[in-house]
Amino acid sequence: MKGNGWVSLVAMNQLLYIFAAGYDLTGDVQFKEAVQSGGDFLLDKMRNPNNGGWYRSVRSQSQRVQEGVHPYSYSFAIFGLSHAYRVTGDQAFLQAALDTWRTEVWHGLKAARRLASQESDRLGSDIEMRAWRNVPLMHLFDALLILHEVTGSNEVWSDIEAIAHFLEVRLIQKSGCLPEWFDPLTFAPLDDAGDGFVDLGHQLEWAYFLGRAVEKGLDERYRDMAERMMDFAIDHGFDEHTGRLAGQTDYAGRNPSGGNQWWAQAELMRATVQFATRHGRDDLWPIYQKAQDFARIHYVDQEYGGWTRDSFVNSGKSSRELRKTIGYHVVGFYMEALSLSSPTSTN
């Protein structure tokens, strides 16, 4: 960090993943060293020494910016530190990931555990909140997949199964859509005539993570659920003429709005290439190709490399003037594409 700059817990752990991916692809020791130094920074500067919790962000000279309960950031801490342990073998990273998983910040996970154990009809907690969003649980699910990969823990796998079951019986709707916001006590979706909506990029992320879980041994019925989620996003948000994904819809898939979101486009590409190659969905190849063409035109910087956050088209700006993205979603797509036997032509 320079001057009075700050860094968030989410961004730091996304960087750990990106550097770990760089090491996986190249074997370059500089990437491994970056993972080690980044993980050390997390433990030294971003962790509360009094209770083992995490600061949401810090400024230069380790000044805390935000504290408090933030399960979204905690999910990324498990994710990044698990990858850091996988690459470096540093036990301190693994222990920190395990300690974070065992904290009491997990509103959605607690509900999933209660449902799985049938210990109570009450799913919600006493935490005061206006509404509960599914995204922290989604990233926790992803984080637990890598935590299980590096530990083989049956307890971690039990949580993976509990989250999938909770998603199946309480959160996903009959249409295949997953509302973004829920009541924190009943987990009923917020009215889509008010604050409720479906985020199509998150819908595709969930589909991809569930597909990965099935590949790792989760019951195959969850593949069907993942496909329903993916198909909802494509059927109601994908423009087959341009290759663009809309940002959100209502629960019936009406009124698609938004779009030109670089990260959601990357998630569309990752999910479709995964299911086309690993799960026999050949019908997704044309969608993948269209989505890839849109990304190449709008986001891929052909001159300097990388993706931009803003579209080149009609921006009137050079690639040097457009903001570059850090790359977590994009790297996730490329790592999936590179892991597949079917070649891709993405730049």
C-alpha positions in Angstrom: 0.0 0.0 0.0 1.2 3.5 -0.7 0.5 6.7 1.3 -2.9 6.5 3.0 -4.1 3.6 0.8 -6.1 0.8 2.1 -6.7 -2.9 1.3 -9.8 -5.0 2.0 -9.8 -8.5 3.3 -11.7 -9.7 0.3 -9.2 -8.2 -2.2 -6.2 -9.6 -0.3 -7.6 -13.1 -0.4 -8.6 -12.8 -4.0 -5.0 -11.9 -4.7 -3.8 -15.0 -2.8 -6.0 -17.1 -5.1 -4.7 -15.3 -8.2 -1.0 -15.7 -7.2 -1.7 -19.4 -6.3 -3.2 -19.8 -9.8 -0.1 -18.2 -11.3 2.1 -20.7 -9.5 -0.1 -23.6 -10.5 0.2 -22.6 -14.2 3.8 -21.6 -14.4 5.7 -23.1 -11.4 7.3 -19.7 -11.1 8.6 -19.4 -7.5 7.8 -15.6 -7.5 4.1 -16.5 -7.4 4.7 -18.8 -4.5 6.6 -16.1 -2.7 3.8 -13.7 -3.3 1.3 -16.1 -1.8 3.6 -16.5 1.3 4.1 -12.8 1.8 0.4 -12.1 1.2 -0.7 -14.7 3.7 1.8 -13.4 6.2 0.4 -9.9 5.8 -3.1 -11.2 6.5 -2.1 -12.9 9.7 0.1 -10.1 10.9 -1.9 -7.0 9.9 -5.5 -8.0 9.2 -6.3 -10.3 12.1 -7.5 -9.0 15.5 -4.9 -10.4 18.0 -7.5 -10.3 20.8 -10.2 -12.5 19.4 -8.8 -14.0 16.1 -11.3 -12.2 14.0 -10.6 -10.3 10.9 -10.6 -6.6 10.1 -12.6 -5.9 7.0 -9.9 -3.5 5.7 -6.8 -1.8 6.9 -4.9 1.3 5.9 -1.1 1.8 5.7 0.7 1.4 9.0 -2.0 -1.2 9.9 -4.7 1.2 10.9 -8.0 -0.6 11.1 -10.7 0.7 8.8 -13.7 -1.5 9.5 -14.4 -4.2 12.1 -17.6 -6.1 13.0 -19.4 -9.2 11.7 -18.9 -9.6 7.9 -19.3 -13.2 6.8 -18.8 -12.2 3.1 -15.2 -11.2 3.9 -14.7 -14.1 6.3 -15.7 -16.5 3.5 -12.9 -15.1 1.3 -10.5 -15.5 4.2 -11.2 -19.2 4.3 -10.9 -19.4 0.5 -7.6 -17.4 0.2 -5.9 -19.0 3.1 -6.8 -22.5 2.0 -5.2 -21.8 -1.4 -2.2 -20.3 0.4 -1.8 -23.5 2.5 -2.2 -25.6 -0.6 0.6 -23.8 -2.4 3.0 -23.2 0.5 2.3 -25.9 3.0 2.4 -23.3 5.8 0.3 -24.7 8.7 -0.4 -21.3 10.0 -2.5 -20.5 7.0 -4.5 -23.8 7.3 -5.1 -23.2 11.0 -6.3 -19.6 10.4 -8.7 -21.0 7.7 -10.1 -23.6 10.1 -10.4 -21.1 12.9 -12.4 -18.8 10.6 -14.7 -21.6 9.6 -15.4 -22.3 13.3 -16.4 -18.7 14.1 -19.9 -17.7 15.0 -20.5 -15.3 12.1 -22.3 -17.8 9.8 -26.0 -16.9 9.7 -26.7 -19.0 6.6 -24.5 -21.9 7.7 -26.2 -22.1 11.1 -29.6 -22.3 9.4 -28.3 -25.0 7.1 -26.9 -27.0 10.0 -30.2 -26.7 11.9 -32.1 -27.9 8.9 -29.8 -30.8 8.3 -29.9 -31.9 12.0 -33.7 -31.2 12.3 -32.8 -29.9 15.7 -35.3 -27.0 15.5 -38.1 -25.6 13.3 -36.4 -22.2 13.8 -33.9 -21.4 11.2 -33.1 -17.8 11.9 -31.0 -16.3 14.6 -31.2 -13.4 17.1 -28.9 -11.3 14.9 -30.7 -8.0 14.0 -30.6 -7.4 10.3 -33.1 -6.0 7.8 -32.5 -8.8 5.3 -30.1 -11.7 4.7 -28.3 -12.0 1.3 -27.3 -15.4 -0.2 -23.9 -14.3 -1.5 -21.9 -14.8 1.8 -23.2 -18.4 1.9 -22.3 -18.9 -1.8 -18.7 -17.8 -1.2 -18.5 -19.9 2.0 -19.7 -22.9 0.0 -16.9 -22.3 -2.5 -14.4 -21.8 0.3 -15.4 -25.0 2.0 -14.8 -26.9 -1.3 -11.1 -25.9 -1.3 -10.8 -26.3 2.5 -12.1 -29.9 2.1 -9.7 -30.5 -0.8 -6.7 -29.6 1.4 -7.9 -31.3 4.6 -10.2 -34.2 3.6 -12.3 -33.3 6.7 -15.6 -35.2 7.0 -16.9 -32.3 9.1 -16.2 -29.8 6.4 -17.9 -32.0 3.8 -20.9 -32.3 6.1 -21.2 -28.5 6.0 -21.0 -28.6 2.2 -23.8 -31.1 2.1 -25.9 -29.1 4.6 -25.6 -25.9 2.5 -26.6 -27.7 -0.7 -29.6 -29.2 1.1 -30.6 -25.8 2.6 -30.3 -24.2 -0.9 -32.4 -27.0 -2.4 -35.3 -27.1 0.1 -35.5 -23.5 1.4 -33.9 -21.0 -0.9 -34.2 -21.9 -4.6 -37.6 -21.3 -6.1 -39.6 -23.7 -8.3 -38.7 -21.7 -11.4 -35.1 -22.3 -10.8 -34.3 -18.8 -9.7 -32.5 -17.9 -6.5 -33.6 -14.7 -4.9 -30.8 -12.4 -3.8 -32.4 -11.3 -0.4 -34.3 -13.2 2.3 -36.0 -12.6 5.6 -33.3 -13.3 8.2 -35.7 -15.3 10.5 -37.9 -17.2 8.1 -35.7 -17.2 5.0 -38.7 -16.3 2.9 -37.6 -14.3 -0.2 -38.2 -10.6 -0.1 -41.1 -9.5 -2.3 -39.8 -8.9 -5.8 -42.3 -6.1 -6.2 -40.2 -4.3 -3.6 -36.6 -5.1 -2.7 -36.4 -8.6 -4.1 -34.6 -9.6 -7.3 -32.4 -12.3 -8.9 -28.8 -11.4 -9.6 -28.0 -13.5 -12.7 -24.2 -13.4 -12.2 -24.6 -14.9 -8.7 -27.1 -17.4 -10.1 -24.4 -18.6 -12.5 -21.7 -18.7 -9.8 -23.9 -20.9 -7.6 -24.5 -23.2 -10.6 -20.7 -23.5 -11.2 -19.9 -24.2 -7.5 -22.6 -26.8 -7.3 -21.3 -28.4 -10.4 -17.8 -28.6 -8.9 -19.2 -30.1 -5.7 -21.0 -32.8 -7.7 -17.7 -33.6 -9.4 -16.2 -34.0 -6.0 -18.8 -36.4 -4.8 -22.0 -34.4 -3.9 -25.2 -36.2 -4.7 -25.9 -36.0 -8.4 -29.4 -34.5 -7.9 -27.6 -31.2 -7.2 -26.4 -31.2 -10.8 -30.0 -31.0 -11.9 -30.5 -28.1 -9.5 -27.4 -26.3 -10.8 -28.6 -26.7 -14.4 -32.0 -25.3 -13.5 -30.3 -22.3 -12.0 -28.0 -21.9 -15.0 -30.8 -22.3 -17.5 -32.9 -19.7 -15.7 -30.1 -17.2 -16.0 -29.6 -18.0 -19.7 -33.3 -18.2 -20.6 -34.2 -14.9 -19.0 -31.0 -12.8 -19.1 -28.9 -13.9 -22.1 -29.1 -11.9 -25.3 -28.4 -14.5 -28.0 -27.8 -11.7 -30.6 -25.1 -9.8 -28.7 -23.9 -12.4 -26.2 -24.5 -10.1 -23.3 -25.8 -11.2 -19.9 -28.4 -8.9 -18.2 -27.7 -8.0 -14.6 -30.9 -9.0 -12.8 -34.6 -10.0 -13.2 -37.6 -10.5 -11.1 -38.5 -14.0 -9.8 -40.5 -14.9 -13.0 -37.6 -13.9 -15.2 -39.3 -10.8 -16.4 -37.9 -7.3 -16.9 -34.2 -8.1 -17.3 -32.1 -5.0 -16.6 -28.5 -4.0 -16.2 -25.7 -5.7 -18.0 -22.3 -5.0 -19.3 -20.9 -6.4 -16.0 -17.5 -7.8 -16.7 -17.5 -10.2 -13.7 -21.0 -11.6 -14.6 -19.9 -12.2 -18.2 -16.9 -14.2 -16.9 -19.2 -16.3 -14.7 -21.5 -17.0 -17.6 -18.5 -18.2 -19.6 -17.2 -20.3 -16.7 -20.5 -22.1 -16.0 -21.3 -22.8 -19.7 -17.9 -24.2 -20.5 -18.0 -26.3 -17.4 -21.4 -27.9 -18.1 -20.7 -28.2 -21.8 -17.5 -30.1 -21.2 -17.9 -31.9 -17.9 -21.7 -32.5 -17.8 -22.6 -33.2 -21.4 -24.5 -30.0 -22.2 -23.4 -29.6 -25.8 -26.3 -27.1 -26.3 -24.3 -24.6 -24.3 -21.4 -24.3 -26.8 -23.0 -21.7 -29.0 -24.0 -19.7 -25.9 -20.4 -19.9 -24.6 -19.0 -18.8 -28.0 -21.4 -15.8 -28.1 -20.5 -14.8 -24.6 -16.8 -15.1 -25.3 -17.2 -13.0 -28.4 -18.9 -10.3 -26.4 -16.2 -10.4 -23.8 -13.5 -10.1 -26.4 -15.0 -7.1 -28.0 -16.0 -5.3 -24.8 -13.6 -6.3 -22.1 -10.4 -8.0 -23.3 -7.6 -5.4 -23.8 -6.0 -6.7 -27.0 -3.2 -4.1 -26.8 -2.0 -4.3 -23.2 -3.6 -7.5 -21.9 -6.1 -8.2 -19.2 -9.8 -7.2 -18.8 -11.2 -3.8 -18.2 -14.1 -3.1 -15.9 -15.7 -0.8 -18.4 -16.7 -1.6 -22.0 -14.5 -0.4 -24.8 -17.5 0.1 -27.0 -18.8 3.7 -27.2 -16.6 4.7 -24.3 -14.4 7.1 -26.3 -11.5 6.0 -24.1 -8.2 4.2 -24.9 -7.4 1.0 -23.1 -4.9 2.9 -20.9 -7.7 5.2 -19.7 -10.1 2.3 -18.8 -9.9 0.8 -15.3 -8.4 -2.7 -15.2 -10.0 -5.4 -13.1 -8.2 -7.3 -10.4 -9.1 -10.5 -12.1 -10.7 -12.9 -9.5 -13.7 -13.8 -11.6 -11.7 -13.7 -14.9 -8.9 -15.9 -13.5 -11.6 -18.3 -12.2 -12.9 -18.6 -15.7 -9.5 -19.1 -17.3 -8.5 -21.7 -14.8 -11.6 -23.7 -15.5 -11.2 -23.4 -19.3 -7.5 -24.4 -19.1 -8.4 -27.4 -16.9 -10.6 -28.9 -19.6 -9.6 -31.2 -22.4 -11.6 -29.3 -25.0 -9.5 -26.4 -26.3 -10.8 -22.8 -26.2 -9.9 -19.9 -28.3 -10.3 -17.2 -25.7 -7.6 -14.5 -25.7 
